[in-house]
Amino acid sequence: MNIEDVARKFVAAINRHDVDAIFDMMTEDHRFIDGMGSVIKGSEEMKKGWNGYFSMVPDYSIDIDEIFVLGNSVVLLGLASGTYSSDGTLKQDNYWKTPAAWRALVSGDKIREWQVFADNEPLREIMRKEGS
């Protein structure tokens, strides 16, 4: 499997909200870097992180428009979207969509690092409105 295929498979697992598949595709020393530059280290911590995020945004999805590959790095450009939910209910007013980019560092058939570049303000605004 080439590194673009690995990145696409990781995105597909995210879009299915398949935390076990996401976990299986992360290296043990996986690093996640969010849009604010915060870093979470380790696949076990990220498994918890993905479970928490999918609870908060149950319909989160990534739509990829373009992919660029250089060495073991993959850059994906597209849109991130979802509906914020504090109680499991999906309210149309809590839906957001924002342009985003992701950078994956691939090691073999696993993701060693996943970095998100996105404006989180649409989600933060909804969370403030909901009082979270």
C-alpha positions as CSV (number, residue, x, y, z in Angstrom):
1,M,0.0,0.0,0.0
2,N,1.5,3.4,-0.9
3,I,1.4,6.3,1.5
4,E,-1.5,8.1,-0.2
5,D,-3.5,4.9,0.2
6,V,-2.6,4.7,3.9
7,A,-3.8,8.3,4.4
8,R,-7.0,7.6,2.5
9,K,-7.7,4.5,4.6
10,F,-7.1,6.5,7.8
11,V,-9.6,9.2,6.6
12,A,-12.1,6.4,5.7
13,A,-11.8,5.0,9.2
14,I,-12.4,8.5,10.7
15,N,-15.4,9.0,8.5
16,R,-16.8,5.6,9.7
17,H,-16.0,6.6,13.3
18,D,-14.3,3.3,13.6
19,V,-12.0,4.0,16.5
20,D,-10.6,0.5,16.5
21,A,-9.5,0.8,12.9
22,I,-8.1,4.3,13.6
23,F,-6.2,2.8,16.6
24,D,-4.9,-0.1,14.5
25,M,-3.5,2.4,11.9
26,M,-1.6,4.6,14.4
27,T,1.9,3.9,15.4
28,E,2.4,3.3,19.1
29,D,4.3,6.6,19.4
30,H,1.6,8.4,17.3
31,R,1.4,12.2,17.6
32,F,-1.8,14.2,17.1
33,I,-1.5,18.0,16.6
34,D,-4.7,19.9,16.6
35,G,-5.5,23.2,14.9
36,M,-4.3,25.2,18.0
37,G,-1.0,23.4,18.1
38,S,-1.8,21.2,21.1
39,V,0.0,17.8,20.9
40,I,-1.3,14.5,22.2
41,K,1.2,11.7,22.2
42,G,0.6,7.9,22.0
43,S,-2.0,5.8,20.3
44,E,-3.7,4.9,23.5
45,E,-4.3,8.5,24.4
46,M,-5.6,9.2,20.9
47,K,-8.0,6.3,21.1
48,K,-9.6,8.0,24.1
49,G,-9.4,11.3,22.2
50,W,-11.2,10.0,19.1
51,N,-13.9,8.4,21.2
52,G,-14.5,11.7,23.0
53,Y,-14.5,13.7,19.8
54,F,-17.0,11.4,18.2
55,S,-19.3,11.7,21.3
56,M,-19.1,15.5,20.9
57,V,-19.4,15.6,17.1
58,P,-21.3,12.3,16.2
59,D,-21.4,13.0,12.5
60,Y,-17.9,14.4,12.0
61,S,-16.6,13.9,8.5
62,I,-13.6,14.8,6.3
63,D,-14.1,15.5,2.6
64,I,-10.9,15.5,0.7
65,D,-10.5,17.5,-2.5
66,E,-6.8,17.3,-3.1
67,I,-3.8,15.2,-2.0
68,F,-0.1,16.0,-2.2
69,V,2.6,13.5,-1.4
70,L,6.3,14.2,-0.7
71,G,8.4,11.5,0.8
72,N,6.6,10.0,3.7
73,S,4.3,13.1,4.1
74,V,0.8,13.4,2.8
75,V,-1.1,16.7,2.8
76,L,-4.8,16.5,2.3
77,L,-7.0,19.5,1.5
78,G,-10.7,19.7,1.9
79,L,-13.5,20.3,4.3
80,A,-14.3,19.2,7.9
81,S,-17.8,19.2,9.1
82,G,-20.1,17.9,11.8
83,T,-22.8,18.7,14.3
84,Y,-21.9,19.6,17.9
85,S,-23.9,17.6,20.4
86,S,-23.7,18.0,24.2
87,D,-26.4,15.3,24.8
88,G,-26.4,13.0,21.7
89,T,-29.0,15.0,19.9
90,L,-28.1,16.4,16.5
91,K,-29.6,19.9,16.1
92,Q,-29.4,21.4,12.6
93,D,-28.4,24.8,14.2
94,N,-25.3,23.1,15.6
95,Y,-23.9,22.0,12.2
96,W,-20.6,23.5,11.1
97,K,-18.3,23.1,8.1
98,T,-14.9,24.6,7.6
99,P,-12.0,24.4,5.1
100,A,-9.3,22.3,6.5
101,A,-6.0,20.6,5.8
102,W,-4.4,17.6,7.3
103,R,-0.7,16.4,7.3
104,A,0.0,12.8,7.8
105,L,3.5,11.3,8.4
106,V,3.3,7.7,7.3
107,S,5.5,4.9,8.6
108,G,4.9,1.7,6.7
109,D,1.2,1.2,6.7
110,K,0.5,3.3,9.8
111,I,0.1,7.0,10.6
112,R,2.9,8.3,12.8
113,E,1.6,11.8,13.0
114,W,-1.7,13.4,12.2
115,Q,-1.8,17.2,12.1
116,V,-5.0,19.3,11.6
117,F,-5.0,22.8,10.2
118,A,-8.6,24.1,10.5
119,D,-10.4,27.1,11.9
120,N,-12.1,25.7,15.0
121,E,-14.0,28.9,15.7
122,P,-17.3,27.6,14.1
123,L,-17.3,24.7,16.6
124,R,-16.2,26.9,19.5
125,E,-19.0,29.4,18.7
126,I,-21.6,26.7,18.8
127,M,-20.2,25.3,22.1
128,R,-20.4,28.8,23.6
129,K,-24.0,29.2,22.4
130,E,-24.9,25.8,23.9
131,G,-23.2,26.8,27.2
132,S,-20.5,24.1,27.1
